[in-house]
Amino acid sequence: MPEKRLRVGVLFGGRSAEHEVSLRSALSIMEAMDRDKYELVPIGVSKAGEWLRLDSRALEGPANTLALQGERVALLPHPEDQSLVPLDNGAGGVQDAQKPLDVVFPVLHGPLGEDGTVQGLFELADIPYVGSGVLGSAVGMDKATMKALFLQRQLNIPAHRVFLRKHWRDDPHGVRSECEATFAYPWFVKPANLGSSVGISKVHNQGEFGPAMDEAAQYDRKLVVESAVEHAREVEVSVMGNDEPVASVVGEILPSHEFYDYESKYLDEATRLIIPADLPETVTSRIQKMAVEAFLALDCAGLARVDFLVAGKTLEVYLSEVNTMPGFTSVSMYPKLWEASGIPYAELIDKLIQLALERHAEVHSNRRSFGE
């Protein structure tokens, strides 16, 4: 008898500012999945938050229509069926929507997807899923909390301050004065809960600070101001595993702009990736070790991309952040680093799905009652 194909729900889109990035990542993953191993279940989440079970023909259209056409479905937060529930009674639609899902690959970037919210739903529904759990996803999304955990583990990070949007709007002079008393220009201003460099600005002087804070405040109530590393080189490491994660080779980014902003990442082809990075072996080893330590510090699982800044003159290594669901297009850094480490794209997807199933089995080994 042929081995049963795993029924894999690929969840993408979402209500965050990274909706379009998610579509590109999901398309690449679905195109690479081995249809002899997996039965693909595309599930788009519209910007309005509707879950849509897509027909396979929808994958042939433009990327920006992926999450907008399909049968409306929901996933119920109880462990009985592990299946999607159609919401359009009598409307026809995709006939196999109610078959149980074996595993979900949530290719969601940013809030309401990468921040533990969807992961909590999968836990309630008792469905295995790729990536970190509720805790790892939540702290991996919140740069302020993430940095607090890095400091607790004595991992080297740039000097920073955290402010609430209310504090900025109530006392902008006081916020700026606190930053100026802490570190010299230039600074980076970031929304705490977002990725893909959305809402991030580099501030060179007082005049640029206010607009940068206002920009970041459009995306989150919590704002991070961080000292820029002098002559910084931006390097990244891919990490994979559960309890015993491993790191890939180190890659360096040569952005087309002053820093690795959204346009450099996704729109401007002039950005270059150097894999492996041209760094001394001792520095490379230090970066890989710190990447694994950061992964464990946040209680991550499955996958993460860990970003670093290396001072251009001293080669001092600064941990920047962990991305628990990094960009996953065929040209994204996470899969490219593993490809350079000997794991091609399709095999990487296989490994991540297997890690999801292993983690789910590990959680199920916990006792669910006391005294029996």
Order of alpha helices (4+ residues) and beta strands (2+ residues): beta-alpha-beta-beta-beta-beta-beta-alpha-alpha-alpha-beta-alpha-alpha-beta-beta-alpha-beta-beta-beta-alpha-beta-alpha-beta-beta-alpha-alpha
